[in-house]
Amino acid sequence: MPLIQIHLAEGRTEKQKKELMTGITDLTEKVIGAPRDSIRVWINEFPDTNYMAAGELLKEKRARLKKGK
């Protein structure tokens, strides 16, 4: 039984998350031949204030990119 966990910053729509999980389910079924009803996928969302890369919070990076810098 494949158990697939995704860590993702908040901000995606329910539709986007469903499409992501469906795509991963489809790919898992195709690539490893797992029965579809055995595949489990879940998303752990975290606030953009709880992730930092290169000394910059994701929230700050998103704001900077939105301004075009």
N, C-alpha and C positions, 0 to 999 in steps of 0.2 A: 504494500500500500504506500504509494508515494505521498509524502507530506511536504508540501512546498510552502515556505513562509517568505513573505515579502515585507521588507521594511521600507516605508515610504513616508516622506514628509506630507503633512496635511496639505490640502489644496486641490486635490483632484475631485472630479464629480463622481457621483455614484455610477453613472454610465461609463466613464473612463475606467473606473476600478473593475466593473463587471467585465468590460471588454478585455482588460489585462488578464484577469483570472480565467476567462474563457479561452483566450489565446494560449495561455500557459497550459491549461488542461488539454487543449487540442494537441499542442506540441508534445506534451508528455506522453499522451496516448500514441501518437505517431512514432516518436523516436524510440521509446523503450518498450512499446507494446503493452503498456499497463491497461487493464480494463478501466474504462471511463468511470465506472461507479466506484472504483477503488481510489481514485485520485482526490486528494484534499488540498485546497489552496486557501490561504488566508493572508490578510494584509494587517500588519501592525503599523498604525499611523502614529507619527510623533509630531509635535509642534515644531515649527521652523526656528524656534528659540532654543531647542534642545539638540541642535546639530551644528557643529563648527568644523570648517576645513580651512587650513592655512590661516588660522587666527581670525576668521570672519564667520559670524553667525549666518546661517542660511537665510534668515530674515533680512539681514543687512545686504547680503549678496543679491537677493531677489529685488530689493528696493533699488540697489545700484544698477542692476541690469535693466530694470523698468525705466530708469532715467536715461539709459543709453550710454553708460560709462563703463 
